[in-house]
Amino acid sequence: MDQLTKISAPQRTQQLPAAKRSVWRQIAKQKYAHLFVLTGMLFILVFNYLPMFGILMAFKDYSISSGIKGIFTSDWVGLKYFKEFVGAYNFKLIVTNTLAISLLKLFFTFPLPILLAIMFNEVRSKFFKRFAQTVSYFPHFISWIVVSGLLVIFLSTNSGIVNDLLKGLGLIENSLPFLSSPNYFWGLAVTTAMWKEAGWWTIIFLAAISGLSPALYDAAEMDGAGRLRRIWHITLPGIRGTIVVVLIMAIGSLLGGGLVGSNFEQSYLLGNAMNNERSEILQTYAFKMGLAQGRYAYATAIDLLQSIIAIILVFGSNYISKKITKNGLF
């Protein structure tokens, strides 16, 4: 036994350098792939992790005149800015608007890509299927700035096409203030988000459906299952895992707009003094406090509060999902 130990020990020391050489040889062989990954990691480090030092501003009496050094040298103030925001006169209004727009978007926009993906999957004409998919993806590539310009053209009170059409059909006598009345803002935010992003998220669900075995559909058809039964018993259970993962991601970014883009861009571009009571949200308020009024520490506290809520939502939704469906992100 001792002899075997004496023999095997030198063999291991000889194998170790060979294994190391093999690893370095493998890395050299895949050097371009590793360089690509390292570039991505460097990008994330510079633009995602290094700026996180700025979180300290939320707990400090920071002034822009002290520069970057002031983030670390300013006096600590504890939770002063968090208490100030919670006690602000418009706190309830801002939180209500943020939650209402986010929840409405989640409720109306999350099922739409799933429905579109199922409809596209059931289309037999390849030409029409590709045409419909392209048309649905296209709005995703239009910026919110262009969309807001189009909305002004279509919904303007004085020369908007929609108001002219409604008046021409005799449905209204006076123009409707779509862009200036607070009563229309939430509906406008949700419908434009649905139009712009629903087709783009359809890609994920279509990819999940394409991974299902055609043999399952053939077997169900031979058993007499109609189209709706095949969708209910094969398609939807087959993409359940994808639906859960996307839903958790949507809930995690709920306060920022969820799947359908940024609440900030919509509220900032379409918001104005007349519809402010419905368009002011956490992001626009933090932006105004930070850049317009130079209260960087106060704005950082507002954004940090929103991020903490988002983290709680991600972990909470993931925990509930794993309990109910056994599927989750982690």
N, C-alpha and C positions, 0 to 999 in steps of 0.2 A: 504493500500500500504506500509505504514511504517512497519506494522507488518510482511508483506511478506519479506521485506528487512532484518528485524531483524532475521527472521527465516532462509533465504537463506544464509546469511553471515557465520554463524557457520558451515553450511553444506559444504560450499566450503573449509573452513579451514580443515574440517575433511577429505574431498576427496583428498586434495593435498598430504598429507603424504602417503595416500594409493596409489596414482598414482606414487609417487617417489619409494615406495617399489616395485611396479609392474615393474618399469623400471630396478631397481637393480636386481630384481629377474630374469628378462628377460636376463640381461647381464650375470648374474651368470650361467644361463641355457646355454647360447651360448659362454661361456668363451673361448673355444678352437678356435672358429671362430674369436672372437675378438682378441685373442692372435696372430692368423695368420695375421690378418689385421695390427695390431700394429707392427709386425715384418717387414712387407712390408713397412709401413710408416717410420719406423726407418732406414731401408736400404736406402730409397729414401732421407731421411734427411741427412744421413751421406755421401752418395756418390754422391748426385745430388745437394743438396742445400748448404751444408757447403763449398764445393770447390768453390762455386760462389764468395766467398770473394776474390778469386784470380783474378777476373776481375779487381780489383783495380790496379793490376800491369800494365795494359795497359796505365794507366794515371800517373804512378809514375816512378821515376828514380831508379828502383829496382835492387838490386844486390843479388845474391844467398848467398854471405857471410853474409848478414844481417839476414838470416833465415826467418822463418814465420813472426816474429815480424816486419821485414822490409817491409812487404806488407802494414802495417799500418803507419810505421814511416818514410818511404822514402819520398823524396821531390816530390811534384806534378810537372808534366811536361806538363800537358794538352794533346793536340792532337799531340804531337811531333812524336810519333811512327806511328800514322796513316798517317801523312803527309810524313814521310820517306818511308813508304811502297808504297803509291800512286806515289811517285816520283822515285821509284827504276827503274833501267834500264830494269828489266825483269818483271815489273808489268803487262804490256799488254800481254806478252806471258803467264804468269801464269793464269791470269783471262780468257784468251781465251781458254787455255787448259781445265780449270775447267768447264767453261760453255759448251764447245763443247762436252766433254765426258758426262756431266750430261744430256744435252738436247738430245744427241743421245741415251743415255740409256732410257730416258723417252719416246722418240718417238718409239723406237723399242721394248722395253720390257714391256711397260704398256699394250698394247692390247693383248700380247701373253697369259697371264694367263686367260683372259676372253675367248679367242678363245679356249684354251685348256679345260676350264671348260665346255663350250658348247659342244665341241666334246666328252668329257667324258660322259656328260649327255645323249648324243644321242646314246652311245654304248649300245646295248642290252645284250651282253654277260657279265655277272657279273664277270667271271674269268678274261677275257681280260681287263675289266674295272679296276679291282683291280690291275692287273699286270702292266698296263700302268701307273696308278696313282703312284704306288710304284716306278717304274723306274723314273718317272718325279720328285718325291720328293727327291730321294736319293742324287743327287748332292748337295742339300742344306746342308747336314751334312758333306761334305768334306771341310776342311779348305782351305783358299786361299794359304797357304803355300804348301799344297799337290797339289793343282791345278797348282801352278806355277812350281812345280817339274814335273808334268805330261806334262806341256806345253814344258818344256825344252826337255823332252824325245821325244815328238812328232814333235816339230817344230825346233829343233836345226839345224843349218846350216851344221854341219859336219856329224852328225849321226842321224838326225831326221827322223822318220818314214815317215812323210808327204813328205819331200823333196825326200827321196829315192823312194817313190811311184810315185811322179810326174815325176821324171827322168826316172823311169822304164817304165812309160807309154809313154814317149817321149814328154811330154807336156812342159818340160823346159830342158835347157841344163845345167844351173848352179843353185846351190841351192839358194832359196829365203831367204833373211835375216829377217824372221818374227820377231825375238826377238831383233834384233839390229837396224833395220831401223825405223826411226820415221814415215815413211809412213804407216806402218802396225799397229801402236800401238792403235789408236782409234778403229779400226775395231776389233782388238784382245780383247780390253777391253769390248766392247759391246757384242760380240758373246759369250765370256766366261761367262759374267754376265747373259745373256739370258739362257745359258745352265744350269747354277748353280741354279738360283733362280726362274725361271718362274714356275716350277712345284709346288714349295712351296706356292706361292701366289694363285695358283689355288684353294687351300683349301677354301679360303674365298669365292670365287665366286661360288664354288660348293655348299657350305653351303647355300648361298643365293638362288641358284636355287632350292635346295631341299626344301626350305620353300614355294615355289609356289604351289598353289593348282592343283592337277592332273585333277580336274574337268574342269579347263580352257583348258587344252590340249585336253581332251576328247570332249568338246563342239566344239573346233576349228576343230578337226578331223571330227566330224559329219557334220560340215558345209563345209567340203571339203578342208580345209586348208592343204597344204603340209608341209613338215618338215621345209623348209626355212621360210615359212610364220609364222609357229608357233614360230620359233626362233625370227623372227623380231617383231611380234606383241604381244608375251607373255613373252618369256624369257628375252629379252633385256630390255623392259620396267619394268619388275618385279624386275630386279637387278640394276635398274638405281641408286637408292639411295646408294647402296653399291659401285658402280663404282665411284660415285661422292666423297664419303668419302675417298676411297682408293686413288683417284687422288689427292685430297687435301693433304693427307699425303705424297704422292710421291713428290708433288711440294714443300711441306714444307722441305723435306729432299733432295731437288734437288741437291744442291751443295755438299752434302755428298755422293751421289750415288743413292738416291731415293729408290725404292722398292728393287733393286737388289744388295744391299750390299754396302760396303764401297769403294769409289774411292781410298781412301788412301792405303788400302792393295794391290789393283791391281797395283797402280802406284809405290808404294814403292818396291814391290817384283819383278815386271816385268820391272820397269824402270832402266835405266843404262846410262852411259855417252854418248852412241851413240844415244839413242832415247830420250834424256833428253828434247829436244825442243818440244816434244809432250807429254811426260809423267810427266813433272813437273806441279803440281797443288798446290792449296792453302794449303791443308793439309800437303803434303810432304815438302813444302817450310817452313811452320811454324814449323814442326818437326825438320827440319835441323837447322833452326835458333835457336830454343829453346834448344834442347838437344845437338846438335853437336857443336854449337858456344856459348852456354850459354847465349843467348840474350832472356831471359824469358819474359821481358816486351814487346819486339818487337813481339815475337811469340804470346803472349796473345792478342796484338792489332790486329794481322791478324785473329786469331780465332774469336775474338769478332766481327770484321767486317763481317765475314762470318755468324755468328749467327744472327746479326741484319738483314742481307739480307734474311735469312731463315724465320725470324719472319714476315717480310714484305710480303714475298711470301705466307705464310700461311694465313694471314689476307686478303691479296688481292685476292687470289684464292677462299677463303671462301665467301668473299663479292660478287665476280662475280658469283660464283655458286648459291648463294641464289637469286641473281637477275634473273638468267637465268632459273635455274631448281627448285628453291624453296627448294633445299636441301643443307645442310651444316653441318660442324662439330659443330658449336655453333651459 
